[in-house]
Amino acid sequence: MSKVLVIGAGISGVSTAYALLKQGYEVTILERHRYAAMETSFANGGQLSASNAEVWNHWTTLFKGAKWMLKHDAPLLLNPSPTWHKYSWIAEFVSNISNYKSNTVETTRLAISARQYMFEIAEREGIDFDHVTRGILHIYWDKHCFDRATKVNSLLTEGGLDRRQVTPQEIASIEPVLPEKFYGGFFTPSDSTGDIHKYTTGLARACQRLGGRIEYDAAVDRIDQAKRFRVVYTVKSSHGETETRVLEPDGIVVCAGSTSRQLASMLGDRVNIYPVKGYSITVHLDDDNAQSAAPWVSLLDDRAKIVTSRLGNDRLRIAGTAEFNGYNRDIRDDRIMPLIDWTRELFPSVNTNHVVPWAGLRPMMPSMMPHVGKGRSPGVFYNTGHGHLGWTLSAATSALLAQVVSENLPATSRSAA
């Protein structure tokens, strides 16, 4: 049986491990944290959103970024201090503007196909993740933004998405707690929401039930390539002691989020992922009034670039913003306050005195397309760089990656042969 090492136990890593285990591989996952799903898969916006498949490679994104550069609470914030990584990424981002339409359509198709994989896995493995299937409603405050959204909608429908235009009156009927302030909207009934952390940790346990091995607190130090791979990593014990260990897998799959770029360089590949920070707050709905005043239908406010997800009866997730500031994980008050203020403006009866802030680094490729496939060296593979759609796309990209692995590294190992 071929031995495959998966690096990373976020949503992409455990989804990849699961797909490989189902195909008969012997799988080990190395995760540098003590538990699965402790970085970008911890507290994202919670949307499973084919309706948010539009890639960002558009001139309007650059214009808005330039306009907002000195506004600390802007939806998109670029730290102008120069680094080669940042500006090489931006240059490649600009070069992909010509692929805006085709990549948006392809991302939509991928997101739609991912649903079936994921829902079947959740049912098969009995994973409860506060799944809410009431659709996603995109809301627009003015005609200009609504007209641009109409053009985007044509690309989403070309990709196969059932998404319809709705009037202000229909918005009120779809989500009655919203104020009647909007010019119009678009509604996608087939989209849904849930708790990514619950899903990912549940899938990690499913991997272990299938025979997969997960080593936590395990940081990769070096990867050597000769006749076979030699992965040197350090494991931290619960007492704070460290131990150096070695694995010699037949294949390696990098699913390490924003650190995939560094791991790829160890393997002789260039994977130009940039860490784009996003923020969220989890509002605890501690009383009946707050629970009845909070929305159940998932929302995306295009003007503020903010999304919502209802996580069961007593939690509301509010998420948004994009910050280009390197590998900085600081939770900034001036980035959290717009999320709180937005919640208070639209849902004034929701008490925000019990709010948990969070920030995570989205691993983004300049094309806004996930990096899925082979590396330069035989036995090296990648399933990473999903950006703001990691959860939405992961089940489909993992199935694609498992197929690539099976075509290049048969389930019967070289050593067994």
C-alpha positions in Angstrom: 0.0 0.0 0.0 1.4 3.4 -1.0 2.2 5.7 1.9 1.1 9.3 1.4 2.0 12.2 3.7 -0.5 15.1 3.8 0.9 18.3 5.4 -1.9 20.3 7.1 -5.0 19.4 8.9 -7.2 22.3 7.9 -10.2 21.8 5.6 -8.1 21.0 2.5 -5.8 18.6 4.3 -8.4 16.5 6.0 -10.6 16.5 2.9 -7.6 15.3 0.9 -6.7 12.7 3.4 -10.2 11.3 3.5 -10.4 11.1 -0.3 -7.0 9.2 -0.4 -8.0 6.8 2.4 -11.2 6.0 0.5 -9.0 5.0 -2.5 -6.9 2.7 -0.4 -3.8 4.7 0.5 -2.0 4.6 3.8 -2.2 8.2 4.9 -0.4 10.2 7.6 -1.2 13.8 8.3 1.2 16.2 10.0 -0.3 19.2 11.6 1.8 21.9 13.4 -1.0 22.8 15.8 -2.3 20.7 18.7 -5.7 20.1 17.0 -7.2 20.1 13.5 -8.7 23.2 12.0 -6.9 25.8 14.2 -6.0 28.4 11.5 -8.2 29.5 8.6 -10.6 26.6 9.2 -11.4 27.8 12.7 -13.9 30.7 12.4 -14.5 31.7 8.8 -17.7 33.2 7.4 -19.4 29.8 7.3 -20.8 30.1 3.8 -20.8 27.2 1.3 -21.3 29.7 -1.4 -21.2 29.1 -5.1 -22.8 32.5 -5.4 -19.5 34.0 -4.1 -17.4 32.4 -6.9 -16.5 35.7 -8.6 -12.7 35.9 -8.7 -11.2 39.2 -7.6 -9.1 39.8 -10.7 -10.9 42.9 -11.9 -9.8 46.5 -12.4 -12.5 47.6 -9.9 -10.6 45.7 -7.2 -7.4 47.6 -7.9 -9.2 51.0 -7.9 -11.0 50.3 -4.6 -7.7 49.1 -3.0 -5.9 52.3 -4.1 -8.8 54.4 -2.8 -9.0 52.6 0.5 -5.2 52.4 1.2 -5.2 55.0 3.9 -8.6 54.1 5.4 -7.9 51.7 8.3 -11.5 50.3 8.5 -11.8 49.8 4.7 -13.1 46.5 3.4 -9.9 46.0 1.5 -6.6 47.2 3.0 -3.2 47.0 1.5 -0.1 47.7 3.7 2.0 49.8 1.2 5.4 48.8 2.7 7.3 47.0 -0.1 8.1 43.3 -0.1 9.1 41.3 -3.1 6.5 38.6 -2.2 3.6 41.1 -2.0 4.4 43.0 -5.2 5.2 40.0 -7.3 1.9 38.6 -6.2 0.1 41.8 -7.2 1.8 41.8 -10.6 0.6 38.2 -11.2 -2.9 39.2 -10.0 -3.0 42.0 -12.6 -1.8 39.6 -15.3 -4.8 37.3 -14.5 -7.4 40.1 -15.1 -7.8 38.7 -18.7 -8.9 35.4 -17.2 -11.6 37.0 -15.0 -14.6 35.7 -16.8 -13.3 32.1 -17.5 -12.0 31.7 -13.9 -15.3 32.9 -12.4 -17.3 30.4 -14.5 -14.9 27.6 -13.7 -15.0 28.4 -10.0 -18.8 28.4 -10.0 -18.8 24.9 -11.6 -16.3 23.6 -9.1 -18.3 25.0 -6.2 -21.5 23.4 -7.4 -19.8 20.0 -7.8 -18.3 20.3 -4.3 -21.7 20.3 -2.7 -22.6 16.8 -3.6 -19.3 15.4 -2.4 -19.4 17.2 0.9 -23.0 16.5 1.8 -22.6 12.8 1.0 -19.5 12.7 3.2 -21.2 14.5 6.1 -24.2 12.1 5.9 -21.9 9.0 5.6 -19.7 9.9 8.5 -22.4 11.4 10.7 -20.8 14.9 10.9 -23.0 17.5 12.6 -21.8 21.0 11.7 -24.9 23.3 12.3 -25.8 23.1 8.6 -28.5 25.6 7.6 -30.0 25.2 4.2 -31.9 28.4 3.7 -29.9 29.8 0.8 -27.7 32.9 0.6 -29.0 36.4 -0.1 -26.8 39.1 -1.7 -28.0 42.6 -0.9 -27.3 45.8 -2.7 -27.8 49.4 -1.5 -27.9 51.3 -4.8 -28.5 50.9 -8.5 -24.8 51.1 -9.6 -23.8 48.1 -7.4 -26.9 46.2 -8.4 -26.2 46.7 -12.1 -22.7 45.4 -11.8 -24.0 42.4 -9.8 -26.3 41.7 -12.7 -23.3 41.3 -15.0 -21.6 39.0 -12.5 -24.8 37.0 -12.2 -24.6 36.2 -15.9 -21.2 34.5 -15.3 -22.5 32.6 -12.3 -25.5 31.3 -14.3 -23.2 30.4 -17.1 -21.4 28.2 -14.6 -24.7 26.4 -13.8 -25.9 28.3 -10.7 -29.6 28.8 -10.0 -29.5 32.4 -8.7 -32.4 34.8 -9.2 -32.9 38.6 -8.9 -35.1 39.7 -6.0 -37.0 42.9 -5.3 -36.8 44.8 -2.0 -40.2 43.3 -1.1 -38.9 39.8 -1.8 -35.8 40.5 0.3 -38.1 41.3 3.2 -40.0 38.0 2.7 -36.9 35.9 2.4 -35.3 37.4 5.6 -37.9 39.3 7.6 -35.5 40.7 10.2 -33.7 42.8 7.6 -34.6 46.5 7.4 -36.2 47.7 4.2 -33.3 49.8 3.0 -32.0 48.0 -0.1 -32.3 48.6 -3.8 -32.4 44.9 -4.7 -30.7 41.6 -4.4 -29.9 38.1 -5.7 -30.9 34.9 -4.0 -29.3 31.5 -4.3 -31.5 28.9 -2.6 -29.1 26.0 -3.2 -26.3 27.7 -1.1 -26.0 27.0 2.6 -23.9 27.6 5.7 -22.4 25.8 8.7 -19.6 25.7 11.2 -16.3 24.9 9.3 -14.5 24.0 12.5 -17.1 21.4 13.5 -17.1 19.9 10.0 -13.3 19.8 9.7 -12.7 18.2 13.2 -15.5 15.7 12.5 -13.8 14.8 9.2 -10.5 14.4 10.9 -12.0 11.9 13.3 -13.5 10.1 10.3 -10.0 9.9 8.8 -8.7 8.2 11.9 -11.6 5.7 11.9 -10.6 4.8 8.4 -7.0 4.1 9.5 -5.4 7.4 8.9 -2.8 8.6 11.4 -2.6 12.3 12.5 0.4 13.7 14.3 -0.3 17.0 16.0 2.2 19.6 17.2 4.3 18.4 14.3 6.3 21.1 12.4 8.1 20.1 9.2 11.8 21.2 9.4 13.3 19.7 6.2 12.3 17.6 3.2 15.1 15.7 1.5 14.7 14.0 -1.9 17.0 11.2 -3.1 15.8 7.7 -4.0 12.8 8.5 -1.8 11.4 11.3 0.4 12.8 11.9 3.8 10.7 14.3 5.9 12.3 15.6 9.1 9.9 17.1 11.6 9.7 18.1 15.2 7.0 17.0 17.6 6.2 18.9 20.8 5.0 16.9 23.8 2.3 18.1 26.2 5.2 18.8 28.7 6.9 21.2 26.2 9.7 18.8 25.2 10.6 18.3 21.6 11.5 15.2 19.6 12.8 15.0 16.1 11.2 12.3 13.9 11.5 11.1 10.3 9.0 9.9 7.8 9.8 8.3 4.4 6.5 8.4 2.4 6.0 7.4 -1.2 4.2 10.7 -1.9 3.6 14.1 -0.3 0.6 16.3 -0.6 1.0 19.9 0.5 -2.3 21.3 2.0 -0.7 23.8 4.4 -2.6 27.0 3.7 -0.5 30.1 3.8 2.6 28.2 4.7 2.4 26.1 1.5 4.7 28.5 -0.3 7.5 27.8 2.1 7.0 24.0 1.9 6.8 24.1 -1.9 10.2 25.8 -2.0 11.6 22.8 0.0 10.3 20.6 -2.8 11.7 22.7 -5.6 8.4 24.3 -6.6 7.1 27.9 -6.7 3.6 28.3 -5.4 3.0 32.0 -5.1 0.4 32.0 -2.3 -0.1 35.2 -0.4 -1.7 35.3 3.1 -4.8 37.6 2.9 -6.1 38.3 6.4 -9.8 38.1 7.0 -11.7 38.9 10.3 -14.8 37.5 11.9 -16.8 37.9 15.1 -19.1 35.3 16.6 -22.0 36.9 18.3 -23.5 34.8 21.1 -27.2 35.2 21.1 -27.8 34.8 24.8 -31.5 35.5 25.1 -34.8 35.0 23.2 -34.9 38.6 21.9 -31.4 38.3 20.3 -32.2 34.9 18.8 -35.4 36.2 17.2 -33.7 39.4 15.9 -30.8 37.7 14.2 -31.0 36.5 10.6 -31.3 32.8 9.7 -30.8 33.3 6.0 -27.1 33.9 5.2 -26.3 37.3 3.9 -23.6 39.0 1.8 -23.6 42.8 1.9 -21.7 43.8 -1.3 -21.0 47.3 -0.2 -19.4 46.4 3.1 -18.0 43.1 1.9 -19.5 41.4 5.0 -21.2 38.0 5.2 -23.3 36.3 7.9 -24.0 32.8 8.9 -26.4 31.5 11.6 -24.6 28.7 13.6 -27.4 27.0 15.4 -29.9 28.8 17.6 -27.5 30.7 19.7 -24.6 31.9 17.5 -24.3 34.4 14.6 -21.1 34.6 12.6 -20.2 37.9 10.9 -17.1 38.0 8.7 -15.4 40.1 6.1 -12.6 42.4 5.0 -9.3 41.6 3.2 -6.0 42.8 4.6 -2.7 42.5 2.7 -0.2 42.7 5.5 2.0 39.6 5.3 2.0 36.8 7.8 0.5 39.1 10.5 -2.1 37.4 12.6 -2.9 40.3 15.0 -6.5 40.9 15.7 -6.9 44.7 15.2 -9.7 46.6 16.9 -10.1 49.0 13.9 -10.8 46.0 11.7 -13.2 44.3 14.1 -15.3 47.4 14.9 -16.8 47.7 11.4 -18.2 44.2 11.8 -19.7 45.1 15.2 -21.1 48.4 13.8 -22.6 46.7 10.8 -24.4 44.2 13.1 -25.7 47.0 15.3 -26.9 49.0 12.3 -28.8 46.2 10.6 -29.9 44.3 13.6 -30.2 46.7 16.5 -32.0 44.2 18.8 -29.0 41.8 18.7 -27.0 42.4 21.8 -23.3 42.6 20.9 -21.9 42.5 24.5 -20.8 38.9 24.0 -18.7 38.9 20.9 -15.6 36.7 20.1 -13.2 38.2 17.5 -11.0 36.2 15.2 -8.6 36.7 12.4 -7.2 34.2 9.9 -5.0 34.1 6.8 -6.6 33.1 3.6 -4.1 31.3 1.3 -4.6 33.1 -2.1 -3.1 32.4 -5.5 -2.8 35.4 -7.8 -5.2 33.8 -10.2 -7.7 33.3 -7.4 -7.9 29.6 -8.5 -6.8 26.8 -6.2 -3.5 25.1 -6.9 -4.4 21.5 -7.4 -2.1 18.9 -9.1 1.5 17.6 -9.4 4.7 19.3 -8.5 8.0 19.1 -10.4 9.3 16.0 -8.7 7.5 12.7 -9.0 5.3 12.0 -5.9 4.8 15.7 -5.0 1.3 17.1 -5.1 -0.6 20.2 -4.0 -4.2 21.0 -2.9 -3.9 24.5 -1.6 -4.4 28.2 -2.3 -8.3 28.2 -2.2 -8.4 31.8 -0.9 -11.8 32.9 0.4 -13.5 29.7 -0.9 -11.6 27.0 0.9 -14.6 25.3 2.5 -16.8 25.8 -0.5 -14.3 24.1 -2.9 -12.4 21.7 -0.8 -14.5 18.5 -1.3 -14.3 18.9 -5.1 -10.6 19.8 -5.3 -9.8 16.8 -2.9 -11.6 14.4 -5.3 -9.7 15.9 -8.2 -6.4 15.6 -6.4 -7.0 12.0 -5.3 -7.6 11.2 -9.0 -4.3 12.8 -9.9 -2.5 10.9 -7.2 -4.0 7.6 -8.3 -2.8 8.3 -11.9 0.7 9.0 -10.9 1.3 7.0 -7.7 -0.6 3.7 -7.7 -2.1 2.5 -4.4 0.3 -0.4 -4.4 3.6 1.1 -3.1 6.9 0.9 -4.8 8.4 -0.9 -1.8 5.6 -3.5 -2.0 6.2 -4.0 -5.7 
